[in-house]
Amino acid sequence: MAEGKQVSVILKNEPGELARLSEIFERNHINILAISIQNAKNFLMELFRAREKTGRRITMADHYRGILRETASYSLIRLLVDRPDEAEEELLSNGYATDSSKVLVLAMDNRPGILGKMARQLALENINIDYVYGSAMDDAERSIFVFHVDENDWERASTVFSD
């Protein structure tokens, strides 16, 4: 387990934006190790559908339509890069809105059940996973996963995988 710093950036949801972001990193020799892209509109629609399915009170449809109009133009990009401080500095100097947070970066064996084992270890410590993203090629021996937990749980979470 390694402690990582995730850089988050809001991009316009239009053709070429990811290419422009990637070019900034290429010019500055910053390598992307992991990436997650979430279209804000799709996220809100999923949230709306989940609330509907769980029977939770639904906010007025007009309210959701207004939010959807505003968010349709943006995507949230979460990045794990080899030089996060420099990445954030370059993004800011190029006019991007950024944020950063600590994450747990786990390199794991690439086999069935490993992600569940890691999630169970956090659950046993009563630590909720806010979100996780990761990947591996089918024939790769190792995979990488990025876990985000609440900052109040960070210290305990970082010790779960210290062995």
HELIX and SHEET records of a PDB file:
HELIX    1   1 GLU A   17  ARG A   27  1                                  11    
HELIX    2   2 ALA A   40  THR A   54  1                                  15    
HELIX    3   3 ALA A   61  THR A   71  1                                  11    
HELIX    4   4 PRO A   84  SER A   93  1                                  10    
HELIX    5   5 ILE A  114  LEU A  124  1                                  11    
HELIX    6   6 GLU A  151  ASP A  153  5                                   3    
HELIX    7   7 TRP A  154  VAL A  160  1                                   7    
SHEET    1   A 6 ILE A  32  ASN A  39  0                                        
SHEET    2   A 6 TYR A  74  VAL A  81 -1                                        
SHEET    3   A 6 ALA A   2  LYS A  12 -1                                        
SHEET    4   A 6 THR A  98  ASP A 109 -1                                        
SHEET    5   A 6 ARG A 142  VAL A 149 -1                                        
SHEET    6   A 6 ILE A 129  SER A 135 -1                                        
END                                                                             
